Amino acid sequence: MSDALSSIVESEEAERLATGFVFTEGPLWHPDGYLLFVDIRRAQIFRLVPGEEPELIRENSGESNGMTFDAQGNVVICEMVNRRLTRLEEDGSYTTIADGCDGRRLNRPNDVVLKTDGSLYFTNPGRDRLDAADVDVQFNSVHRIRPSGEVELVAPFEYPNGIAFSPEESVLYVANTRSGQYIMAFELDGNGDVVGLRHFADMPSEHADNGVPDGMKVDVEGRVYCTGPGGCWVFESSGELVGVIELPEYPANCAWGGEDNQTMYFTSNSSIYSLRMTTPGTRIPVR
């Protein structure tokens, strides 16, 4: 590991917490002390208490993917096949909170992040994976769900995937999974509206089967962690590459967790791994 990464990664090696899955994604640390994650290919959601066996908590989840909390602490889930975002209620039922925008059905919602004002921003790729007759919007996109429930377009985007805020929420990072393989930075004003757009960083790969820009998180010092080719890429807030954290399997997503929010959990193909970091991650702003 490079000296620069050694100052960021505390663990000597990644710890494997669970294995035997097909394609894990959507990690979300719950304050009650467990990790939620999905197995996309099997359309399942699991609960994992570190040190214990994973527990299957939902079948037929519509190829659920990214998850976060809403402002009230309810789990919000992107359901790609069902083309919607849902909220898990206290009674175990699921309420649709977004399945369209301006009267047009969403494509395949992929990942979602919460802003302090209660808005949810999510990525909506996958137009090319739908039957032509089922496509309502002729482009992939990033959207916002306002606290009122109104869904609005933030911007068209080539193939948006992972999404994350800077610590002060003045920048919204979005990973592009397809051609070019890069991260864009949307500059936001105090209302969360886009006032600028800039290229943040490139994440090229000569081998598509070795990972693409995917899930993203940010630490309290503003560094951006994005899973991608060969591992988890770490960037300074300036866009300068610190290094690539290599894991036994290439990761598709990551999440901060643990009591001090200083452990990073990785969904990596068939397994779940964890690493202790020297810097805590930004917390989901649940009220």
Backbone as CSV, one residue per row, in Angstrom:
resi,resn,N_x,N_y,N_z,CA_x,CA_y,CA_z,C_x,C_y,C_z
1,MET,0.847,-1.195,0.000,0.000,0.000,0.000,0.883,1.246,0.000
2,SER,0.523,2.243,-0.789,1.319,3.458,-0.885,1.307,4.225,0.427
3,ASP,2.321,5.077,0.630,2.390,5.888,1.852,1.154,6.770,1.982
4,ALA,0.671,7.305,0.854,-0.505,8.176,0.900,-1.725,7.403,1.387
5,LEU,-1.901,6.172,0.901,-3.034,5.366,1.351,-2.853,4.904,2.792
6,SER,-1.631,4.664,3.212,-1.375,4.221,4.583,-1.809,5.253,5.603
7,SER,-1.832,6.507,5.207,-2.281,7.560,6.117,-3.803,7.636,6.186
8,ILE,-4.473,6.902,5.304,-5.941,6.915,5.225,-6.539,5.600,5.718
9,VAL,-5.879,4.479,5.368,-6.367,3.147,5.720,-5.645,2.645,6.961
10,GLU,-6.404,2.358,8.017,-5.820,1.901,9.275,-5.589,0.396,9.285
11,SER,-6.490,-0.377,8.711,-6.374,-1.839,8.714,-5.218,-2.302,7.838
12,GLU,-4.562,-3.380,8.260,-3.503,-3.957,7.444,-4.083,-4.722,6.267
13,GLU,-5.268,-5.318,6.433,-5.934,-6.015,5.341,-7.436,-6.015,5.574
14,ALA,-8.179,-6.228,4.499,-9.631,-6.234,4.598,-10.113,-7.492,5.316
15,GLU,-11.159,-7.335,6.119,-11.768,-8.471,6.808,-13.020,-8.899,6.044
16,ARG,-13.081,-10.176,5.710,-14.269,-10.682,5.028,-15.312,-11.057,6.074
17,LEU,-16.498,-10.455,5.970,-17.557,-10.648,6.957,-18.579,-11.684,6.529
18,ALA,-18.771,-11.858,5.227,-19.751,-12.814,4.710,-19.431,-13.078,3.247
19,THR,-19.843,-14.243,2.755,-19.599,-14.585,1.355,-20.670,-15.563,0.870
20,GLY,-20.605,-15.904,-0.416,-21.553,-16.857,-0.980,-22.701,-16.222,-1.740
21,PHE,-22.544,-14.952,-2.115,-23.592,-14.234,-2.835,-23.263,-14.194,-4.323
22,VAL,-24.162,-13.623,-5.116,-23.936,-13.519,-6.558,-23.361,-12.149,-6.914
23,PHE,-24.033,-11.076,-6.497,-23.539,-9.725,-6.777,-24.080,-8.782,-5.710
24,THR,-23.251,-8.477,-4.726,-23.697,-7.641,-3.607,-23.597,-6.163,-3.952
25,GLU,-24.497,-5.390,-3.369,-24.569,-3.943,-3.633,-25.335,-3.264,-2.499
26,GLY,-25.513,-1.937,-2.648,-26.403,-1.160,-1.795,-26.128,-1.167,-0.309
27,PRO,-24.862,-1.129,0.173,-24.616,-1.208,1.618,-25.140,0.018,2.360
28,LEU,-25.715,-0.223,3.536,-26.234,0.854,4.378,-26.087,0.438,5.832
29,TRP,-25.311,1.207,6.594,-25.121,0.918,8.014,-26.289,1.481,8.817
30,HIS,-26.893,0.624,9.630,-28.010,1.039,10.474,-27.485,1.384,11.859
31,PRO,-27.957,2.478,12.474,-27.459,2.873,13.800,-27.715,1.839,14.891
32,ASP,-28.582,0.861,14.629,-28.806,-0.201,15.607,-27.705,-1.253,15.577
33,GLY,-26.697,-1.057,14.713,-25.525,-1.918,14.761,-25.466,-3.034,13.742
34,TYR,-26.058,-2.818,12.573,-25.967,-3.841,11.537,-25.895,-3.186,10.162
35,LEU,-25.444,-3.998,9.207,-25.318,-3.551,7.830,-26.437,-4.156,6.998
36,LEU,-27.112,-3.320,6.214,-28.049,-3.798,5.208,-27.327,-3.827,3.866
37,PHE,-27.596,-4.846,3.071,-27.044,-4.895,1.722,-27.942,-5.767,0.864
38,VAL,-27.743,-5.703,-0.452,-28.579,-6.459,-1.377,-27.729,-7.451,-2.150
39,ASP,-28.388,-8.489,-2.631,-27.825,-9.369,-3.653,-28.691,-9.125,-4.885
40,ILE,-28.178,-8.291,-5.788,-28.988,-7.824,-6.913,-29.522,-8.982,-7.745
41,ARG,-28.658,-9.883,-8.128,-29.053,-10.941,-9.055,-30.136,-11.842,-8.471
42,ARG,-30.165,-12.002,-7.165,-31.188,-12.832,-6.523,-32.352,-12.001,-5.998
43,ALA,-32.277,-10.685,-6.186,-33.337,-9.776,-5.728,-33.647,-9.986,-4.245
44,GLN,-32.585,-9.976,-3.426,-32.727,-10.197,-1.992,-32.064,-9.061,-1.209
45,ILE,-32.582,-8.838,0.013,-31.973,-7.881,0.930,-31.601,-8.627,2.209
46,PHE,-30.397,-8.319,2.733,-29.876,-8.994,3.916,-29.562,-8.003,5.024
47,ARG,-29.602,-8.509,6.248,-29.121,-7.797,7.429,-27.914,-8.551,7.964
48,LEU,-26.830,-7.826,8.254,-25.602,-8.462,8.734,-25.089,-7.747,9.978
49,VAL,-25.117,-8.445,11.105,-24.458,-7.972,12.320,-23.022,-8.480,12.256
50,PRO,-22.008,-7.613,12.300,-20.621,-8.090,12.214,-20.338,-9.183,13.235
51,GLY,-19.748,-10.266,12.750,-19.453,-11.396,13.615,-20.516,-12.469,13.603
52,GLU,-21.651,-12.193,12.941,-22.739,-13.162,12.864,-23.024,-13.514,11.408
53,GLU,-23.886,-14.491,11.194,-24.272,-14.879,9.846,-25.299,-13.883,9.294
54,PRO,-25.252,-13.597,7.988,-26.240,-12.680,7.403,-27.640,-13.269,7.464
55,GLU,-28.631,-12.392,7.623,-30.032,-12.800,7.720,-30.797,-12.259,6.522
56,LEU,-31.459,-13.116,5.792,-32.290,-12.699,4.670,-33.558,-12.048,5.210
57,ILE,-33.820,-10.808,4.814,-34.990,-10.104,5.332,-36.001,-9.744,4.250
58,ARG,-35.626,-9.887,2.971,-36.606,-9.613,1.921,-36.280,-10.394,0.659
59,GLU,-37.271,-11.060,0.110,-37.181,-11.720,-1.185,-37.915,-10.875,-2.228
60,ASN,-37.651,-11.163,-3.493,-38.374,-10.513,-4.601,-38.376,-8.993,-4.445
61,SER,-37.191,-8.441,-4.294,-37.063,-7.008,-3.998,-36.977,-6.133,-5.239
62,GLY,-37.254,-6.703,-6.415,-37.232,-5.892,-7.625,-35.841,-5.467,-8.036
63,GLU,-34.857,-6.365,-7.844,-33.453,-6.020,-8.079,-33.116,-4.720,-7.355
64,SER,-33.374,-4.705,-6.056,-33.036,-3.535,-5.249,-31.541,-3.262,-5.328
65,ASN,-31.193,-1.993,-5.225,-29.794,-1.589,-5.372,-29.445,-0.608,-4.258
66,GLY,-29.197,0.652,-4.577,-28.770,1.616,-3.575,-29.819,1.873,-2.502
67,MET,-29.348,2.126,-1.273,-30.227,2.411,-0.147,-29.658,3.564,0.681
68,THR,-30.551,4.285,1.337,-30.163,5.314,2.298,-31.314,5.467,3.288
69,PHE,-31.232,6.485,4.153,-32.337,6.828,5.042,-32.990,8.109,4.566
70,ASP,-34.293,8.257,4.851,-34.906,9.564,4.670,-34.675,10.373,5.941
71,ALA,-35.190,11.590,5.977,-34.919,12.482,7.103,-35.469,11.955,8.417
72,GLN,-36.467,11.078,8.357,-37.074,10.515,9.566,-36.431,9.189,9.979
73,GLY,-35.424,8.745,9.231,-34.726,7.515,9.583,-35.303,6.260,8.975
74,ASN,-36.229,6.403,8.028,-36.769,5.243,7.331,-35.841,4.844,6.189
75,VAL,-35.701,3.550,5.944,-34.863,3.070,4.854,-35.540,3.361,3.511
76,VAL,-34.780,3.930,2.591,-35.235,4.203,1.229,-34.453,3.303,0.282
77,ILE,-35.147,2.681,-0.662,-34.558,1.649,-1.516,-34.803,1.960,-2.987
78,CYS,-33.751,1.851,-3.804,-33.902,1.899,-5.255,-34.233,0.498,-5.751
79,GLU,-35.345,0.350,-6.458,-35.765,-0.940,-6.998,-35.702,-0.866,-8.521
80,MET,-34.650,-1.416,-9.099,-34.394,-1.213,-10.523,-35.462,-1.830,-11.419
81,VAL,-35.780,-3.107,-11.216,-36.764,-3.771,-12.062,-38.151,-3.157,-11.886
82,ASN,-38.485,-2.771,-10.651,-39.783,-2.149,-10.387,-39.816,-0.680,-10.788
83,ARG,-38.653,-0.125,-11.138,-38.533,1.242,-11.663,-39.118,2.270,-10.688
84,ARG,-38.703,2.149,-9.440,-39.231,3.045,-8.417,-38.293,3.112,-7.218
85,LEU,-38.548,4.088,-6.344,-37.932,4.152,-5.026,-39.028,3.938,-3.999
86,THR,-38.710,3.144,-2.978,-39.688,2.849,-1.945,-39.142,3.211,-0.570
87,ARG,-40.074,3.348,0.363,-39.742,3.603,1.770,-40.226,2.412,2.590
88,LEU,-39.339,1.879,3.428,-39.713,0.779,4.312,-40.411,1.352,5.544
89,GLU,-41.665,0.964,5.750,-42.446,1.474,6.867,-42.202,0.646,8.130
90,GLU,-42.627,1.177,9.278,-42.422,0.499,10.546,-43.139,-0.841,10.602
91,ASP,-44.242,-0.976,9.882,-44.991,-2.231,9.895,-44.457,-3.253,8.890
92,GLY,-43.340,-2.913,8.214,-42.739,-3.833,7.259,-43.245,-3.691,5.838
93,SER,-44.197,-2.823,5.599,-44.703,-2.596,4.245,-43.804,-1.603,3.512
94,TYR,-44.005,-1.510,2.197,-43.194,-0.619,1.369,-44.101,0.378,0.656
95,THR,-43.744,1.648,0.756,-44.502,2.726,0.129,-43.694,3.315,-1.010
96,THR,-44.289,3.417,-2.190,-43.602,4.042,-3.323,-43.504,5.543,-3.097
97,ILE,-42.287,6.074,-3.170,-42.099,7.521,-3.013,-41.746,8.196,-4.335
98,ALA,-41.339,7.410,-5.333,-41.082,7.978,-6.660,-41.073,6.856,-7.690
99,ASP,-41.845,7.020,-8.752,-41.788,6.080,-9.870,-41.883,6.802,-11.212
100,GLY,-41.885,8.129,-11.165,-41.937,8.898,-12.393,-41.570,10.345,-12.151
101,CYS,-41.457,11.094,-13.231,-41.150,12.530,-13.167,-41.847,13.202,-14.341
102,ASP,-42.612,14.234,-14.052,-43.354,14.961,-15.085,-44.236,14.026,-15.907
103,GLY,-44.845,13.049,-15.237,-45.765,12.141,-15.901,-45.106,11.026,-16.685
104,ARG,-43.793,10.899,-16.596,-43.076,9.869,-17.336,-42.401,8.905,-16.353
105,ARG,-42.466,7.632,-16.670,-41.956,6.618,-15.767,-40.430,6.630,-15.726
106,LEU,-39.878,6.370,-14.539,-38.437,6.313,-14.378,-37.846,5.138,-15.143
107,ASN,-36.517,5.181,-15.347,-35.824,4.080,-16.014,-35.532,2.961,-15.010
108,ARG,-34.342,2.959,-14.414,-33.956,1.935,-13.434,-33.194,2.633,-12.300
109,PRO,-33.876,3.218,-11.323,-33.189,3.932,-10.239,-32.086,3.088,-9.622
110,ASN,-30.917,3.703,-9.457,-29.715,2.943,-9.088,-29.198,3.248,-7.693
111,ASP,-29.010,4.531,-7.372,-28.445,4.890,-6.070,-29.067,6.193,-5.599
112,VAL,-29.001,6.433,-4.280,-29.736,7.540,-3.687,-28.976,8.079,-2.490
113,VAL,-29.098,9.405,-2.260,-28.417,10.049,-1.148,-29.342,11.111,-0.551
114,LEU,-29.242,11.307,0.755,-30.081,12.268,1.479,-29.336,13.568,1.728
115,LYS,-30.020,14.692,1.521,-29.500,16.014,1.837,-30.118,16.498,3.151
116,THR,-29.430,17.384,3.845,-29.869,17.843,5.162,-31.274,18.428,5.152
117,ASP,-31.683,19.059,4.048,-33.008,19.665,3.994,-34.123,18.631,3.812
118,GLY,-33.766,17.350,3.738,-34.767,16.305,3.571,-34.966,15.847,2.140
119,SER,-34.308,16.507,1.190,-34.401,16.084,-0.204,-33.602,14.813,-0.427
120,LEU,-34.072,13.993,-1.360,-33.353,12.794,-1.786,-32.941,12.965,-3.245
121,TYR,-31.665,12.780,-3.527,-31.165,12.845,-4.898,-30.845,11.425,-5.339
122,PHE,-31.252,11.061,-6.563,-30.998,9.700,-7.005,-30.610,9.650,-8.472
123,THR,-29.898,8.581,-8.833,-29.490,8.371,-10.212,-30.490,7.451,-10.901
124,ASN,-30.697,7.689,-12.195,-31.751,7.003,-12.947,-31.213,6.556,-14.314
125,PRO,-30.298,5.569,-14.335,-29.767,5.060,-15.597,-30.638,3.928,-16.146
126,GLY,-30.089,3.199,-17.111,-30.707,1.959,-17.547,-31.698,2.053,-18.676
127,ARG,-31.787,3.218,-19.341,-32.732,3.320,-20.466,-32.453,2.249,-21.505
128,ASP,-31.168,1.958,-21.758,-30.782,0.978,-22.769,-31.126,-0.451,-22.376
129,ARG,-31.480,-0.678,-21.117,-31.801,-2.026,-20.648,-33.307,-2.291,-20.646
130,LEU,-34.075,-1.320,-21.082,-35.524,-1.470,-21.139,-35.967,-1.793,-22.567
131,ASP,-37.102,-2.463,-22.691,-37.695,-2.637,-24.018,-38.075,-1.265,-24.556
132,ALA,-37.853,-1.075,-25.842,-38.089,0.234,-26.455,-39.500,0.743,-26.178
133,ALA,-40.471,-0.148,-26.161,-41.862,0.263,-25.940,-42.106,0.738,-24.509
134,ASP,-41.197,0.396,-23.599,-41.372,0.759,-22.191,-40.618,2.024,-21.795
135,VAL,-39.863,2.596,-22.714,-39.056,3.784,-22.403,-39.918,5.034,-22.486
136,ASP,-40.030,5.766,-21.375,-40.790,7.015,-21.356,-39.893,8.235,-21.537
137,VAL,-38.618,8.118,-21.099,-37.675,9.227,-21.186,-36.484,8.772,-22.024
138,GLN,-36.121,9.557,-23.021,-35.089,9.145,-23.969,-33.680,9.499,-23.519
139,PHE,-33.464,9.613,-22.218,-32.115,9.859,-21.702,-32.047,9.354,-20.268
140,ASN,-30.828,9.077,-19.807,-30.599,8.768,-18.406,-30.470,10.079,-17.637
141,SER,-30.554,10.017,-16.297,-30.735,11.280,-15.582,-30.424,11.173,-14.089
142,VAL,-30.350,12.358,-13.487,-30.264,12.516,-12.034,-31.497,13.302,-11.602
143,HIS,-32.124,12.894,-10.496,-33.365,13.524,-10.035,-33.283,13.894,-8.555
144,ARG,-34.221,14.744,-8.160,-34.383,15.101,-6.752,-35.840,14.867,-6.341
145,ILE,-36.015,14.283,-5.162,-37.331,14.189,-4.533,-37.354,15.228,-3.424
146,ARG,-38.172,16.247,-3.577,-38.261,17.284,-2.558,-38.983,16.748,-1.317
147,PRO,-38.810,17.394,-0.157,-39.530,16.953,1.050,-41.042,16.885,0.847
148,SER,-41.557,17.668,-0.079,-42.993,17.645,-0.381,-43.412,16.385,-1.134
149,GLY,-42.413,15.647,-1.676,-42.698,14.468,-2.485,-42.601,14.729,-3.973
150,GLU,-42.469,15.992,-4.377,-42.347,16.327,-5.798,-41.029,15.782,-6.348
151,VAL,-41.103,15.135,-7.508,-39.918,14.604,-8.178,-39.569,15.521,-9.349
152,GLU,-38.326,15.931,-9.431,-37.921,16.835,-10.493,-36.584,16.413,-11.087
153,LEU,-36.362,16.810,-12.322,-35.112,16.513,-13.015,-34.013,17.453,-12.532
154,VAL,-32.864,16.877,-12.162,-31.680,17.674,-11.849,-30.882,17.909,-13.120
155,ALA,-30.618,16.824,-13.865,-29.878,16.957,-15.121,-29.889,15.643,-15.879
156,PRO,-29.891,15.685,-17.220,-29.596,14.480,-17.996,-28.147,14.078,-17.713
157,PHE,-27.847,12.796,-17.887,-26.498,12.313,-17.581,-26.262,11.057,-18.399
158,GLU,-25.028,10.867,-18.874,-24.756,9.745,-19.784,-25.174,8.402,-19.176
159,TYR,-24.572,8.015,-18.062,-24.964,6.781,-17.374,-24.638,6.943,-15.890
160,PRO,-25.502,7.642,-15.145,-25.216,7.941,-13.735,-25.339,6.704,-12.862
161,ASN,-24.447,6.600,-11.891,-24.446,5.440,-11.016,-24.326,5.908,-9.568
162,GLY,-23.137,5.841,-8.979,-22.958,6.279,-7.596,-23.170,7.768,-7.438
163,ILE,-23.569,8.172,-6.211,-23.895,9.576,-5.956,-23.566,9.899,-4.508
164,ALA,-22.985,11.084,-4.269,-22.594,11.457,-2.906,-22.447,12.969,-2.804
165,PHE,-22.647,13.493,-1.584,-22.461,14.916,-1.307,-21.101,15.176,-0.668
166,SER,-20.556,16.366,-0.937,-19.410,16.843,-0.176,-19.871,17.132,1.254
167,PRO,-18.949,17.245,2.222,-19.364,17.432,3.623,-20.303,18.605,3.848
168,GLU,-20.102,19.704,3.136,-20.942,20.883,3.320,-22.120,20.919,2.348
169,GLU,-22.246,19.872,1.526,-23.347,19.696,0.571,-23.378,20.758,-0.524
170,SER,-22.242,21.372,-0.793,-22.177,22.346,-1.888,-21.813,21.688,-3.211
171,VAL,-21.422,20.410,-3.155,-21.068,19.655,-4.354,-21.787,18.312,-4.312
172,LEU,-22.373,17.933,-5.443,-22.980,16.616,-5.620,-22.133,15.861,-6.631
173,TYR,-21.517,14.771,-6.192,-20.692,13.954,-7.070,-21.536,12.846,-7.693
174,VAL,-21.337,12.620,-8.992,-22.051,11.560,-9.698,-21.049,10.794,-10.556
175,ALA,-21.028,9.472,-10.397,-20.126,8.621,-11.171,-20.775,8.214,-12.483
176,ASN,-19.976,8.224,-13.551,-20.439,7.768,-14.855,-19.838,6.395,-15.139
177,THR,-20.694,5.413,-15.372,-20.252,4.029,-15.501,-19.865,3.648,-16.922
178,ARG,-20.390,4.335,-17.908,-20.155,3.927,-19.284,-18.927,4.615,-19.876
179,SER,-18.960,4.920,-21.171,-17.794,5.405,-21.896,-17.163,6.597,-21.186
180,GLY,-15.835,6.593,-21.139,-15.119,7.663,-20.465,-14.818,7.324,-19.023
181,GLN,-15.788,6.771,-18.305,-15.611,6.360,-16.906,-14.983,7.494,-16.076
182,TYR,-15.859,8.315,-15.511,-15.409,9.516,-14.825,-16.396,9.895,-13.723
183,ILE,-16.035,10.911,-12.962,-16.901,11.492,-11.932,-17.124,12.958,-12.276
184,MET,-18.387,13.390,-12.239,-18.709,14.797,-12.423,-19.099,15.409,-11.086
185,ALA,-18.870,16.716,-10.973,-19.218,17.446,-9.758,-20.223,18.542,-10.099
186,PHE,-21.429,18.416,-9.532,-22.457,19.452,-9.688,-22.303,20.453,-8.547
187,GLU,-22.108,21.709,-8.887,-22.043,22.767,-7.870,-23.467,23.177,-7.510
188,LEU,-23.776,23.214,-6.210,-25.127,23.514,-5.752,-25.158,24.816,-4.955
189,ASP,-26.279,25.519,-5.057,-26.459,26.696,-4.199,-27.105,26.277,-2.882
190,GLY,-27.456,27.247,-2.052,-28.004,26.935,-0.736,-29.335,26.215,-0.773
191,ASN,-30.034,26.303,-1.895,-31.319,25.616,-2.040,-31.175,24.221,-2.646
192,GLY,-29.933,23.842,-2.952,-29.709,22.538,-3.557,-29.908,22.519,-5.051
193,ASP,-30.002,23.693,-5.674,-30.154,23.784,-7.123,-28.783,23.838,-7.791
194,VAL,-28.682,23.297,-8.982,-27.419,23.253,-9.709,-27.082,24.633,-10.267
195,VAL,-25.866,25.089,-9.965,-25.404,26.375,-10.485,-24.118,26.221,-11.301
196,GLY,-23.592,25.008,-11.356,-22.377,24.773,-12.127,-22.103,23.287,-12.260
197,LEU,-21.277,22.938,-13.230,-20.925,21.547,-13.475,-19.467,21.500,-13.909
198,ARG,-18.708,20.566,-13.338,-17.309,20.421,-13.714,-16.890,18.947,-13.681
199,HIS,-15.882,18.668,-14.479,-15.295,17.328,-14.494,-14.434,17.186,-13.246
200,PHE,-14.708,16.171,-12.437,-13.968,15.996,-11.186,-12.762,15.083,-11.347
201,ALA,-12.953,13.897,-11.918,-11.842,12.946,-12.028,-12.169,11.874,-13.052
202,ASP,-11.124,11.309,-13.657,-11.258,10.172,-14.559,-10.963,8.891,-13.807
203,MET,-11.656,7.800,-14.202,-11.409,6.485,-13.618,-11.370,5.455,-14.748
204,PRO,-10.371,5.533,-15.617,-10.337,4.673,-16.804,-9.996,3.230,-16.469
205,SER,-10.456,2.319,-17.311,-10.128,0.907,-17.170,-10.039,0.284,-18.542
206,GLU,-9.027,-0.517,-18.756,-8.910,-1.241,-20.011,-9.678,-2.552,-19.969
207,HIS,-10.128,-2.929,-18.784,-10.803,-4.215,-18.619,-12.134,-3.987,-17.909
208,ALA,-13.237,-4.046,-18.659,-14.559,-3.771,-18.103,-14.947,-4.756,-17.010
209,ASP,-14.359,-5.982,-17.027,-14.724,-6.960,-16.020,-13.968,-6.757,-14.720
210,ASN,-13.167,-5.718,-14.646,-12.403,-5.432,-13.442,-12.964,-4.229,-12.695
211,GLY,-14.223,-3.915,-12.933,-14.869,-2.829,-12.215,-15.007,-1.567,-13.036
212,VAL,-16.030,-0.782,-12.735,-16.285,0.506,-13.367,-16.641,1.503,-12.269
213,PRO,-16.580,2.810,-12.521,-16.987,3.779,-11.502,-18.390,3.474,-11.005
214,ASP,-18.542,3.333,-9.698,-19.798,2.820,-9.181,-20.165,3.562,-7.895
215,GLY,-20.241,2.860,-6.769,-20.688,3.475,-5.527,-19.682,4.462,-4.951
216,MET,-20.188,5.498,-4.296,-19.335,6.566,-3.771,-19.721,6.957,-2.359
217,LYS,-18.685,7.339,-1.571,-18.894,7.954,-0.266,-17.822,9.016,-0.070
218,VAL,-17.992,9.859,0.945,-17.083,10.972,1.210,-16.745,10.976,2.688
219,ASP,-15.488,11.307,3.040,-15.147,11.409,4.460,-15.265,12.851,4.935
220,VAL,-15.101,13.067,6.225,-15.340,14.398,6.804,-14.322,15.428,6.340
221,GLU,-13.206,14.989,5.783,-12.212,15.909,5.243,-12.425,16.177,3.760
222,GLY,-13.490,15.607,3.188,-13.844,15.899,1.806,-13.270,14.957,0.781
223,ARG,-12.533,13.930,1.213,-12.019,12.967,0.246,-13.171,12.122,-0.311
224,VAL,-13.070,11.796,-1.593,-14.095,11.018,-2.288,-13.583,9.593,-2.486
225,TYR,-14.396,8.614,-2.089,-14.071,7.197,-2.242,-15.048,6.629,-3.270
226,CYS,-14.530,6.132,-4.384,-15.397,5.610,-5.433,-14.910,4.232,-5.860
227,THR,-15.773,3.224,-5.743,-15.392,1.899,-6.215,-15.272,1.919,-7.730
228,GLY,-14.301,1.135,-8.234,-14.069,1.164,-9.663,-13.022,0.168,-10.090
229,PRO,-12.370,0.412,-11.224,-11.389,-0.529,-11.762,-10.285,-0.858,-10.753
230,GLY,-10.202,-2.105,-10.359,-9.112,-2.540,-9.490,-9.310,-2.334,-8.012
231,GLY,-10.385,-1.673,-7.603,-10.584,-1.444,-6.174,-11.380,-0.189,-5.895
232,CYS,-11.106,0.441,-4.753,-11.774,1.683,-4.364,-10.804,2.842,-4.534
233,TRP,-11.147,3.739,-5.446,-10.298,4.896,-5.742,-10.564,5.988,-4.706
234,VAL,-9.491,6.615,-4.222,-9.607,7.686,-3.234,-9.048,8.972,-3.840
235,PHE,-9.864,10.025,-3.806,-9.470,11.317,-4.362,-9.524,12.388,-3.284
236,GLU,-8.596,13.324,-3.346,-8.729,14.545,-2.553,-9.890,15.356,-3.119
237,SER,-10.381,16.320,-2.342,-11.495,17.142,-2.813,-11.127,17.953,-4.054
238,SER,-9.819,18.091,-4.313,-9.346,18.789,-5.507,-9.476,17.938,-6.762
239,GLY,-9.721,16.613,-6.579,-9.751,15.680,-7.695,-8.458,14.919,-7.873
240,GLU,-7.436,15.253,-7.078,-6.157,14.542,-7.159,-6.314,13.123,-6.617
241,LEU,-5.808,12.150,-7.358,-5.896,10.756,-6.937,-4.902,10.469,-5.826
242,VAL,-5.401,9.961,-4.702,-4.530,9.544,-3.597,-4.002,8.146,-3.867
243,GLY,-4.883,7.245,-4.307,-4.494,5.874,-4.591,-5.717,4.999,-4.733
244,VAL,-5.489,3.726,-5.000,-6.567,2.750,-5.165,-6.438,1.680,-4.091
245,ILE,-7.450,1.542,-3.255,-7.473,0.513,-2.222,-7.850,-0.811,-2.876
246,GLU,-6.947,-1.777,-2.814,-7.206,-3.077,-3.423,-7.849,-4.009,-2.398
247,LEU,-8.821,-4.776,-2.858,-9.522,-5.738,-2.022,-9.449,-7.114,-2.673
248,PRO,-9.746,-8.187,-1.926,-9.696,-9.530,-2.513,-10.614,-9.707,-3.717
249,GLU,-11.737,-8.994,-3.745,-12.640,-8.967,-4.885,-12.931,-7.502,-5.196
250,TYR,-13.091,-7.180,-6.476,-13.304,-5.758,-6.757,-14.686,-5.325,-6.261
251,PRO,-14.763,-4.166,-5.624,-16.002,-3.710,-4.990,-16.912,-2.957,-5.950
252,ALA,-18.219,-3.054,-5.669,-19.205,-2.307,-6.444,-19.746,-1.112,-5.669
253,ASN,-19.662,-1.158,-4.329,-20.178,-0.049,-3.531,-19.539,-0.086,-2.152
254,CYS,-19.765,0.972,-1.390,-19.161,1.091,-0.073,-20.062,1.931,0.826
255,ALA,-19.868,1.787,2.131,-20.678,2.549,3.091,-19.889,2.740,4.369
256,TRP,-20.027,3.915,4.966,-19.446,4.166,6.285,-20.326,3.522,7.347
257,GLY,-19.685,3.089,8.445,-20.460,2.499,9.521,-19.632,2.277,10.762
258,GLY,-20.175,1.480,11.668,-19.552,1.297,12.965,-19.969,2.411,13.911
259,GLU,-19.710,2.225,15.187,-20.148,3.193,16.185,-19.586,4.582,15.952
260,ASP,-18.338,4.647,15.465,-17.691,5.942,15.236,-17.713,6.363,13.774
261,ASN,-18.397,5.606,12.929,-18.505,5.900,11.499,-17.139,5.952,10.820
262,GLN,-16.229,5.117,11.304,-14.860,5.114,10.796,-14.493,3.766,10.160
263,THR,-15.475,2.884,10.037,-15.272,1.620,9.323,-15.966,1.718,7.976
264,MET,-15.273,1.313,6.928,-15.897,1.293,5.616,-16.222,-0.146,5.244
265,TYR,-17.478,-0.352,4.838,-17.950,-1.663,4.409,-18.039,-1.674,2.886
266,PHE,-17.577,-2.776,2.291,-17.551,-2.911,0.840,-18.408,-4.097,0.396
267,THR,-19.284,-3.855,-0.574,-19.974,-4.949,-1.244,-19.117,-5.315,-2.448
268,SER,-18.588,-6.525,-2.440,-17.580,-6.917,-3.422,-17.937,-8.257,-4.053
269,ASN,-18.648,-8.192,-5.165,-19.047,-9.406,-5.881,-19.769,-10.369,-4.961
270,SER,-19.100,-11.445,-4.538,-19.757,-12.491,-3.757,-19.635,-12.282,-2.251
271,SER,-18.981,-11.209,-1.823,-18.639,-11.073,-0.405,-18.829,-9.664,0.128
272,ILE,-18.797,-9.582,1.462,-18.808,-8.309,2.179,-17.497,-8.186,2.941
273,TYR,-16.819,-7.040,2.798,-15.556,-6.794,3.477,-15.639,-5.500,4.286
274,SER,-14.712,-5.366,5.250,-14.630,-4.115,5.999,-13.171,-3.702,6.172
275,LEU,-12.961,-2.406,6.277,-11.646,-1.821,6.549,-11.822,-0.684,7.538
276,ARG,-10.909,-0.597,8.495,-10.898,0.556,9.386,-10.118,1.675,8.711
277,MET,-10.670,2.890,8.793,-10.032,4.063,8.212,-9.541,4.995,9.321
278,THR,-8.661,5.902,8.980,-8.145,6.841,9.968,-9.026,8.069,10.122
279,THR,-9.935,8.264,9.164,-10.823,9.427,9.164,-12.268,8.961,9.086
280,PRO,-13.174,9.517,9.897,-14.584,9.119,9.801,-15.213,9.585,8.495
281,GLY,-16.296,8.921,8.135,-17.056,9.336,6.972,-18.136,10.336,7.340
282,THR,-18.665,11.017,6.340,-19.804,11.896,6.582,-21.010,11.039,6.956
283,ARG,-21.849,11.543,7.831,-23.023,10.796,8.289,-24.254,11.181,7.475
284,ILE,-25.154,10.237,7.316,-26.431,10.523,6.670,-27.220,11.442,7.595
285,PRO,-27.691,12.598,7.099,-28.273,13.629,7.983,-29.714,13.336,8.429
286,VAL,-29.874,12.241,9.181,-31.191,11.909,9.724,-31.484,12.839,10.897
287,ARG,-32.710,13.335,10.985,-33.049,14.295,12.036,-33.316,13.595,13.352
